[in-house]
Amino acid sequence: MMSRKASPPAAAGTRDHPVRVLRKDLRMTQAELAGSVGVSRQTIVAVEQGDYAPSVFLALRIARLLGTTVEVLFGAGEPVPEKSERRT
């Protein structure tokens, strides 16, 4: 089994993109999310880094798969709700 290097801690004042937070909560890889919504892993990387704004249709597919809304994922900096507050 290959060990994975730990990511460096985020710089003060920065936080992960909501897509990344929710994807990791679901223990899903970028490749799995990409395959489930019909895009490349590189597209998911770009979304999580904030370098790519997905189309409405892709944003809806990602939100549905992650069990949330487009507004939570791509809204005006709303915090990601706690697990117990998310819709199922």
C-alpha positions in Angstrom: 0.0 0.0 0.0 1.4 3.4 -1.0 1.5 6.0 1.7 0.3 9.5 0.8 2.2 12.6 1.8 0.3 14.8 4.1 -0.8 18.1 2.5 0.8 21.2 4.0 -1.5 23.1 6.3 -3.5 25.8 4.7 -2.2 29.3 5.0 -3.9 31.5 7.7 -7.1 33.0 6.3 -7.5 30.5 3.5 -10.0 27.6 3.4 -10.8 24.7 1.2 -13.4 25.1 -1.6 -16.8 23.7 -0.5 -16.6 21.1 -3.3 -13.4 19.7 -1.8 -14.7 19.7 1.8 -17.9 17.9 0.9 -16.1 15.4 -1.5 -13.6 14.5 1.3 -16.5 14.2 3.8 -17.9 11.5 1.5 -14.5 9.9 1.2 -14.6 10.4 -2.6 -11.6 10.9 -4.8 -11.4 13.6 -7.4 -11.4 10.9 -10.1 -14.6 9.3 -8.6 -16.4 12.7 -8.5 -15.3 13.5 -12.0 -16.5 10.1 -13.3 -19.8 10.5 -11.6 -20.5 13.9 -13.1 -19.0 13.2 -16.5 -15.9 15.4 -16.5 -12.1 14.9 -16.2 -10.3 14.8 -12.9 -8.5 17.9 -14.1 -11.8 19.8 -14.3 -12.6 18.9 -10.6 -9.1 20.0 -9.6 -9.7 23.4 -11.3 -13.1 23.8 -9.7 -11.6 23.0 -6.2 -8.8 25.5 -6.8 -11.3 28.2 -7.9 -9.8 28.4 -11.4 -12.9 27.1 -13.2 -16.5 28.2 -12.8 -18.6 25.2 -14.0 -21.6 25.5 -16.1 -25.0 25.6 -14.4 -25.6 22.0 -15.5 -22.3 20.7 -14.1 -22.7 22.7 -10.9 -26.2 21.1 -10.5 -24.7 17.6 -11.0 -21.9 18.2 -8.5 -24.3 19.6 -5.9 -26.8 16.8 -6.2 -24.0 14.2 -6.0 -22.6 15.9 -2.9 -26.0 16.2 -1.3 -26.1 20.0 -1.2 -27.1 23.0 -3.3 -25.3 25.1 -6.0 -25.6 28.1 -3.7 -23.6 26.3 -0.9 -20.9 25.2 -3.3 -20.6 28.3 -5.4 -22.5 31.0 -3.5 -21.1 34.2 -1.9 -18.8 32.5 0.6 -21.4 30.8 2.7 -19.8 28.4 5.1 -20.3 24.7 4.5 -23.0 23.4 6.8 -22.2 20.9 9.5 -22.9 17.3 8.5 -26.0 17.2 10.7 -27.4 20.3 8.9 -27.1 19.0 5.4 -30.0 17.8 3.3 -30.1 14.1 2.6 
